[in-house]
Amino acid sequence: QVQLVESGGGLVQAGGSLRLSCAASGSIFGSNTADWYRQAPGKQRELVAQITVSGRTNYADSVKGRFTISRDNAKNTVYLQMNSLKPEDTAVYYCRVVTVFTAYWGQGTQVTVSA
């Protein structure tokens, strides 16, 4: 059973930066696509960023140019660097890894951006 643990969330002013981390209990990121999702109060969970096995990245239009997803296979960790944060980025951020068998989710980390 793979466990994902997110960290790095917190309260930041608009224009600030945060780096989220998602640590896995096993060597899972090197062979599977990893995603960051977020869910704001009253809204559906949405895909924010994705990194494939080959290192290809994709981003939601709302975060392009501000967020960067990366992966350190040796540390079994995926990161989300968030710059130029806006109040509308406020949400719980979740890490997800999809294997051929199932999808694993972390418990989420709260990001709050004040105006």
C-alpha positions, 0 to 999 in steps of 0.5 A, spaced: 500 500 500 502 506 497 502 512 502 502 519 499 504 525 504 503 532 502 506 538 506 508 545 505 502 548 505 500 555 509 498 562 509 501 567 505 500 574 502 498 575 495 504 575 490 508 570 495 510 563 494 510 556 497 513 549 495 508 543 496 512 536 497 508 530 496 512 524 499 511 517 497 512 511 502 515 507 496 518 508 489 512 510 485 514 516 482 519 514 477 514 509 473 507 513 474 504 520 472 503 524 478 498 530 479 497 535 483 489 537 484 486 542 488 479 543 491 476 550 493 470 550 498 464 549 494 468 547 488 470 541 484 476 538 485 481 540 479 487 538 476 493 543 477 499 540 474 501 533 472 508 530 470 509 524 466 514 518 467 518 522 461 518 528 465 513 532 460 509 537 464 502 540 463 498 545 467 491 548 468 491 555 464 490 558 471 497 557 473 501 556 467 507 561 468 506 561 476 506 554 478 512 548 476 511 541 478 517 537 479 520 530 481 525 527 485 525 520 484 531 518 489 527 522 494 520 519 492 518 526 492 514 530 487 514 538 488 509 544 486 513 550 486 507 556 487 509 563 485 505 569 484 500 566 488 493 569 488 487 569 493 483 565 488 489 559 489 486 558 496 484 551 496 486 544 499 492 541 495 492 534 493 497 529 490 495 523 486 499 518 483 495 513 478 498 506 477 496 501 472 492 498 478 489 504 482 490 511 484 493 513 490 491 520 493 494 524 499 490 527 505 491 534 502 495 540 505 491 547 505 494 553 502 491 560 503 492 566 500 490 573 503 489 579 499 
